[in-house]
C-alpha cells in the first residue's frame, strides 16, 4: 500500500479536526513509508476526496481506506462506500481497498482488549 486514508465521521468542533490530524500524523510515523492522510465524511475539512487527491498527487498508486467508525449506521453503510466509489471513479489508475469499519473488523475485539488490559 502506498497510502492510507483514515475516514472520520466529521465534527464541527475544531479540536476534533486537530485530533484527527494528530492521529494521522502518529500513524504516518509508525507506518512509513506508507503515507497516511485523513478525511471527513461531513462537517469538517479535509473531505475524504481531498485526502485521496493529495496522496495521488504525491504518487500513490495503491490506497487503503480505514473508516474510524465504530458501529454500522448510515455513515458505514452509505457514506463510506460512496466516498470509496467516488475515489475509484476520480482516479481509475489507482487501486483502492476499503477496509471494514471498526466493529466489523476481525481484529477489533483484540484491539479493545489490548486497550483495557
N, C-alpha and C positions, 0 to 999 in steps of 0.2 A: 504494500500500500504506500502510495506517495503522500497521501493526505488523509486527514480525519476531520470531519465536521461534527462538532458537538451541537446537537439540536436542542435548544431550550424552548420551553413554552412561551416565555415572554412575561414581562412585568413592567409596570410603569415607574417603579421605583429606581432611581439612578444607581443605588447601591447594588441592586440585583445585576445590572449590566456590568458593574465593576467586578462583582463576584464571578460572573460567567467568564469574563476575560482572564481573571486570575486562575481559574480552573484550567482554561485552555492553555495558558502560559505554563502552568505547572506540569500538565500532561505533555506539552511540547518538549519540555526539557527531559522528561523521562522516556519519551518515545522517539527521540531523534535517531535517525534523520527524517523520520516522518514529520511532516508539517501539520500542526493542529490549528484549526480555526474554529470559530463558533458563530452560531446564528440563532435568531429567534423566529418563532412561528408568528408572533404578533407582539404588538405594543412597544417593541424596543428595536434598536439597531445594534449590530447589523442584521439584516434579514439573512436567512439561510442562503438565498441566491447570491448575496454579496460575498458571503464566506466562500462559497463554491467558486465564484468568479475570481476571487483573489488567489485561491490555490491553483486554479487552472492557469491564470496569468503567470504564476510562479513556476509553471512547468509540470504540475501534477497530471499524471495520466491515469491514475487509479485513486479513487476517493471512497472512503467508507463514511457512512453516516452513523452516529451513535445518538439516539434520542434519549436525552436525560429526562424522560417522562416516566413516572413511577408506575402508573396503572393505565389500563386501557380506557378509552374515552374518545371524545371527538378528535382530540389532537393526535393521539396514537393511531386511531382508526382512519382518519380522513386527512388531517392537516399534514402529518408526517409523510404518508405515502404521496401526497400531492406535491410536496416540495422535492421529493426524490425524483418523481416523474418529470417535473419541470426541469430539473438539472439534467436529466438524460436527454430531454428534447433540446435544451440550450447548448449542450456540449456533447454531441454524438460521438466524438472521438475519444471520450473519457469513459473508463469503466467505473461504474458506481456499484457499491454494495450497501444495502440497507440492513443494518443490524436491528435486532428486536429491541423494543422499549424495555426498561429495566425489569419489571416484574415478569415479563415473558422471556427474559434472557436466562438460559440454563444455569449460569453462574451467579445469578442474583442472590439465592439463599446463602451461598458461600461468602459472598461479599458482605452481606448483612451480618452473618455470624462472626466474621472477622472484625467488624466494627464494634460489636458488643462483647467480644471475648476478653 
